[in-house]
Amino acid sequence: MQNHTRITLFIPRELTDDPQLQILIFIFLFLSYMLSVIGNLTIITLTLLDPHLKTPKYFFLQNLSFLEFSITNTYIPKYLYSMSTGDNTTSRNACFTQIFFGIILGAIDFFLLAIMSYDRYVAICKPLHYTGIMNNRVCNQLLLGCCLTGLRIISLPLSLAVQLEFCDSSVIDHFGCDAFPVLEIVCSDTTLIEKMVLFFAVCTLIVTLLLVFLSYGYVIRTILRFPSVQQRKKAFSTCSSHIIVVSMSYGSCIFQYIKLSTTDGVPLNKVVAMFTVSVIPSVNPFIYTLRNQQVIQALKDSVKRITFFFKQ
């Protein structure tokens, strides 16, 4: 007989036990959550309604905003609820659901960033063939490929994980349900699953990052050949927003999956994970908006139409 009980409820830990610091964290997360929701929904709405934004570039931006919106809603509302009510418990099914959406949305996000890099490569390096290469059918196929790849990445590890038995401890050393913190409280051997999760995570990062580097390598080489300084500045400006987003996304994720040897490693990883699911989704819409004249103009036109509607 196994000397442990079946765990049906998990208890994710708070980022801090200091009540005053918890209040500051709650306010910060609430504001960043609202910024993420408003910013990403604004971009989604603009790209759906404005005829000038019906291009592959904004099609992928629209889906990236939807992913960022979904990633934020996977973790932050539950954590805000836990902080405000003091109820930190989460059911077994809810915990694995959170893990599923956290991993699959994260994987799709990285593949989509790589595709957006390829889109910039085609637009700058092969401008005359851009509309033929990046047509609607190809864009939909690329997006579908991202989703199916993300689903294949999570399917096998999660199907094995749901069969695991947990020890008497139900406390997860994380602010939410994440793969490695949950595996730490499993009684049975998790070596295979840990290796699978790490393998898929590393492969996703390496493959997508390689595609990003290749795309922007050709982009930079092409831009440097432009005869006009003004042309080079304009070309670089069309890529700068995406490069900033890629740097933040990959940097935080790579740091998060590096196992630090110091005792501060686990708390620091939790902070970086919180940064990944709250701050990055809230600043990405503003990075793309503030550095993109077409999106700014579309926003101004929408505000004018709304103002005109209410004046009638």
C-alpha positions as CSV (number, residue, x, y, z in Angstrom):
1,M,0.0,0.0,0.0
2,Q,1.3,3.5,-0.8
3,N,1.7,5.7,2.3
4,H,0.2,8.9,0.9
5,T,-3.2,10.4,0.2
6,R,-4.7,11.6,-3.1
7,I,-4.3,15.3,-3.4
8,T,-7.3,17.1,-4.9
9,L,-6.5,20.7,-3.9
10,F,-3.2,22.6,-4.4
11,I,-2.0,25.7,-2.6
12,P,0.2,28.0,-4.7
13,R,2.4,30.3,-2.5
14,E,2.3,34.1,-2.4
15,L,5.3,36.0,-3.8
16,T,5.8,37.5,-0.3
17,D,4.4,37.1,3.2
18,D,4.8,40.9,3.9
19,P,1.2,42.3,4.1
20,Q,2.3,45.8,3.0
21,L,4.3,44.4,0.1
22,Q,1.3,42.3,-0.9
23,I,-0.8,45.4,-1.2
24,L,1.8,47.0,-3.5
25,I,2.1,43.9,-5.6
26,F,-1.7,43.6,-5.9
27,I,-2.0,47.3,-7.1
28,F,0.9,46.8,-9.6
29,L,-0.6,43.5,-11.0
30,F,-4.1,45.0,-11.2
31,L,-2.8,48.0,-13.1
32,S,-0.6,45.9,-15.4
33,Y,-3.6,43.6,-16.0
34,M,-5.9,46.4,-17.0
35,L,-3.2,47.8,-19.3
36,S,-2.8,44.4,-20.9
37,V,-6.5,43.9,-21.4
38,I,-7.1,47.5,-22.8
39,G,-4.0,47.6,-24.9
40,N,-4.4,44.1,-26.5
41,L,-8.1,44.4,-27.1
42,T,-7.5,47.8,-28.7
43,I,-5.0,46.4,-31.2
44,I,-7.3,43.4,-31.9
45,T,-10.2,45.8,-32.5
46,L,-8.2,48.1,-34.7
47,T,-6.8,45.3,-36.9
48,L,-10.2,43.9,-37.3
49,L,-12.0,47.1,-38.3
50,D,-9.5,49.3,-40.0
51,P,-9.1,48.5,-43.7
52,H,-5.6,49.9,-43.8
53,L,-4.5,47.2,-41.3
54,K,-5.6,44.3,-43.4
55,T,-2.1,43.1,-44.2
56,P,-0.1,40.0,-43.0
57,K,2.0,42.1,-40.6
58,Y,-1.1,43.2,-38.7
59,F,-2.8,39.8,-39.0
60,F,0.0,38.3,-37.0
61,L,0.1,41.3,-34.7
62,Q,-3.6,40.8,-34.0
63,N,-3.0,37.1,-33.1
64,L,0.0,38.0,-31.0
65,S,-2.2,40.4,-29.0
66,F,-4.8,37.7,-28.6
67,L,-2.1,35.4,-27.3
68,E,-0.8,38.0,-24.9
69,F,-4.3,38.7,-23.7
70,S,-4.9,35.0,-23.1
71,I,-1.6,34.4,-21.3
72,T,-2.4,37.2,-18.9
73,N,-5.9,35.8,-18.2
74,T,-4.5,32.4,-17.6
75,Y,-2.7,33.5,-14.4
76,I,-3.3,37.0,-13.2
77,P,-7.1,37.0,-12.5
78,K,-6.8,33.9,-10.3
79,Y,-3.8,35.3,-8.5
80,L,-5.6,38.7,-7.9
81,Y,-8.6,36.8,-6.6
82,S,-6.4,34.8,-4.2
83,M,-4.7,37.9,-2.9
84,S,-7.9,39.7,-2.3
85,T,-9.8,36.9,-0.6
86,G,-7.0,34.9,1.0
87,D,-8.2,31.7,-0.7
88,N,-5.1,30.3,-2.3
89,T,-6.5,26.8,-3.0
90,T,-7.0,25.5,-6.6
91,S,-8.4,22.2,-7.7
92,R,-6.4,19.5,-9.3
93,N,-8.3,19.9,-12.6
94,A,-8.0,23.7,-12.5
95,C,-4.3,23.4,-11.8
96,F,-3.6,21.1,-14.8
97,T,-5.8,23.3,-17.0
98,Q,-3.7,26.3,-16.1
99,I,-0.5,24.3,-16.9
100,F,-2.0,23.3,-20.2
101,F,-2.9,26.8,-21.4
102,G,0.3,28.3,-19.9
103,I,2.5,26.0,-21.9
104,I,0.6,25.8,-25.2
105,L,0.0,29.6,-25.3
106,G,3.7,30.2,-24.5
107,A,4.8,27.8,-27.2
108,I,2.5,29.3,-29.9
109,D,3.7,32.8,-28.8
110,F,7.3,31.9,-29.6
111,F,6.5,30.3,-32.9
112,L,4.4,33.3,-33.9
113,L,7.3,35.7,-33.0
114,A,9.4,33.6,-35.4
115,I,6.8,33.9,-38.1
116,M,6.6,37.6,-37.7
117,S,10.4,37.8,-38.1
118,Y,10.0,35.8,-41.4
119,D,7.3,38.2,-42.5
120,R,9.7,41.2,-42.0
121,Y,12.3,39.3,-43.9
122,V,10.0,38.8,-46.9
123,A,8.8,42.4,-46.8
124,I,12.3,43.9,-46.8
125,C,14.3,41.4,-48.7
126,K,11.7,40.3,-51.3
127,P,9.3,43.3,-51.5
128,L,8.2,42.6,-55.1
129,H,7.1,39.0,-54.2
130,Y,5.7,39.9,-50.7
131,T,2.0,39.8,-51.6
132,G,2.5,36.5,-53.5
133,I,4.4,34.8,-50.7
134,M,2.5,36.1,-47.7
135,N,-1.0,35.7,-49.0
136,N,-4.1,35.0,-46.9
137,R,-3.9,31.2,-47.4
138,V,-0.2,31.1,-46.3
139,C,-0.8,33.3,-43.3
140,N,-3.7,31.1,-42.1
141,Q,-1.6,27.9,-42.7
142,L,1.3,29.4,-40.7
143,L,-0.9,30.3,-37.8
144,L,-2.6,26.9,-37.9
145,G,0.9,25.3,-37.9
146,C,1.8,27.3,-34.7
147,C,-1.3,26.1,-32.9
148,L,-0.9,22.4,-33.9
149,T,2.8,22.5,-33.0
150,G,2.0,23.9,-29.6
151,L,-0.7,21.3,-29.1
152,R,1.8,18.5,-29.9
153,I,4.4,19.9,-27.5
154,I,2.0,19.8,-24.5
155,S,0.0,16.7,-25.3
156,L,2.4,13.9,-24.3
157,P,3.9,15.4,-21.2
158,L,0.5,16.5,-19.8
159,S,-1.1,13.1,-20.6
160,L,1.6,11.5,-18.4
161,A,1.5,14.2,-15.7
162,V,-2.3,13.8,-15.0
163,Q,-1.6,10.2,-14.0
164,L,1.0,11.0,-11.4
165,E,0.4,10.6,-7.6
166,F,1.1,13.5,-5.3
167,C,2.5,13.3,-1.8
168,D,0.9,14.7,1.3
169,S,2.3,18.1,0.6
170,S,0.0,20.2,-1.6
171,V,1.9,23.5,-1.4
172,I,3.3,24.6,-4.8
173,D,6.3,26.9,-4.5
174,H,5.0,29.2,-7.2
175,F,2.3,31.9,-7.5
176,G,0.4,29.6,-9.9
177,C,0.5,26.1,-11.4
178,D,3.6,25.7,-13.5
179,A,5.2,22.4,-14.7
180,F,8.4,22.2,-12.7
181,P,7.0,23.5,-9.3
182,V,4.1,21.0,-9.6
183,L,6.4,18.1,-10.4
184,E,8.4,18.9,-7.2
185,I,5.6,17.6,-5.0
186,V,5.0,14.4,-6.9
187,C,5.7,11.1,-5.1
188,S,6.6,9.0,-8.1
189,D,9.6,9.3,-10.4
190,T,9.3,12.4,-12.6
191,T,12.6,12.1,-14.4
192,L,11.1,11.2,-17.8
193,I,8.5,14.0,-17.7
194,E,11.0,16.6,-16.5
195,K,13.4,15.6,-19.4
196,M,10.5,15.8,-21.9
197,V,9.3,19.2,-20.7
198,L,12.9,20.6,-20.7
199,F,13.6,19.0,-24.1
200,F,10.5,20.5,-25.7
201,A,11.1,23.9,-24.0
202,V,14.7,24.1,-25.2
203,C,13.8,22.9,-28.7
204,T,11.1,25.5,-29.0
205,L,13.4,28.2,-27.9
206,I,16.3,27.1,-30.1
207,V,14.3,26.5,-33.2
208,T,12.3,29.7,-33.0
209,L,15.3,31.8,-31.9
210,L,17.3,30.4,-34.8
211,L,14.6,31.4,-37.2
212,V,14.5,34.9,-35.7
213,F,18.3,35.3,-36.0
214,L,18.3,34.0,-39.6
215,S,15.5,36.3,-40.7
216,Y,17.0,39.4,-39.1
217,G,20.4,38.5,-40.3
218,Y,19.2,38.7,-43.9
219,V,17.1,41.8,-43.0
220,I,20.1,43.7,-41.6
221,R,22.3,42.7,-44.5
222,T,19.7,43.9,-47.0
223,I,19.1,47.2,-45.1
224,L,22.8,48.0,-45.0
225,R,22.8,47.9,-48.8
226,F,20.2,50.6,-49.2
227,P,21.8,53.7,-50.7
228,S,19.8,56.2,-48.7
229,V,20.2,56.8,-45.0
230,Q,16.5,57.7,-44.8
231,Q,15.6,54.4,-46.4
232,R,17.8,52.5,-43.9
233,K,16.2,54.4,-40.9
234,K,12.7,53.7,-42.2
235,A,13.4,50.0,-42.7
236,F,15.0,49.6,-39.3
237,S,12.0,51.4,-37.7
238,T,9.6,48.8,-39.1
239,C,11.5,46.1,-37.3
240,S,12.5,47.8,-34.1
241,S,9.2,47.2,-32.2
242,H,9.3,43.5,-33.0
243,I,13.0,43.2,-32.0
244,I,12.2,44.8,-28.6
245,V,9.3,42.4,-28.0
246,V,11.5,39.4,-29.0
247,S,14.3,40.4,-26.7
248,M,12.0,40.7,-23.7
249,S,10.1,37.5,-24.4
250,Y,13.2,35.3,-25.1
251,G,15.3,37.0,-22.4
252,S,12.8,36.4,-19.6
253,C,11.9,32.8,-20.7
254,I,15.6,31.8,-21.0
255,F,16.4,33.2,-17.6
256,Q,13.3,31.5,-16.1
257,Y,14.4,28.0,-17.2
258,I,18.0,28.4,-16.1
259,K,18.3,26.6,-12.8
260,L,20.3,28.9,-10.6
261,S,22.6,27.4,-7.9
262,T,22.0,30.1,-5.4
263,T,19.3,30.1,-2.7
264,D,17.7,33.1,-4.4
265,G,17.1,31.2,-7.5
266,V,13.5,30.1,-6.8
267,P,12.2,33.5,-5.6
268,L,14.0,35.2,-8.5
269,N,12.4,32.8,-11.0
270,K,9.0,33.5,-9.6
271,V,9.5,37.2,-10.1
272,V,10.7,36.7,-13.6
273,A,7.7,34.4,-14.3
274,M,5.4,37.1,-13.0
275,F,7.1,39.6,-15.2
276,T,6.6,37.3,-18.2
277,V,2.8,36.9,-17.7
278,S,1.9,40.4,-16.5
279,V,4.4,43.1,-17.5
280,I,5.3,41.9,-21.0
281,P,1.7,41.5,-22.2
282,S,0.9,44.9,-20.8
283,V,3.8,46.8,-22.5
284,N,3.8,45.0,-25.9
285,P,0.7,46.8,-27.2
286,F,2.3,50.2,-26.4
287,I,5.6,49.2,-28.0
288,Y,3.9,48.3,-31.2
289,T,1.5,51.3,-31.1
290,L,3.9,54.1,-30.1
291,R,6.4,53.1,-32.8
292,N,3.9,52.4,-35.6
293,Q,2.4,55.4,-37.5
294,Q,-0.3,53.2,-39.2
295,V,-1.6,51.9,-35.9
296,I,-1.6,55.4,-34.4
297,Q,-3.5,56.8,-37.4
298,A,-6.0,54.0,-37.2
299,L,-6.5,54.7,-33.5
300,K,-7.0,58.5,-34.2
301,D,-9.5,57.6,-36.9
302,S,-11.4,55.4,-34.6
303,V,-11.5,58.0,-31.9
304,K,-12.8,60.6,-34.4
305,R,-15.5,58.2,-35.6
306,I,-16.6,57.5,-32.0
307,T,-16.6,61.2,-31.1
308,F,-18.7,62.0,-34.2
309,F,-21.1,59.2,-33.4
310,F,-21.8,60.6,-29.9
311,K,-22.1,64.2,-31.1
312,Q,-25.0,63.2,-33.4
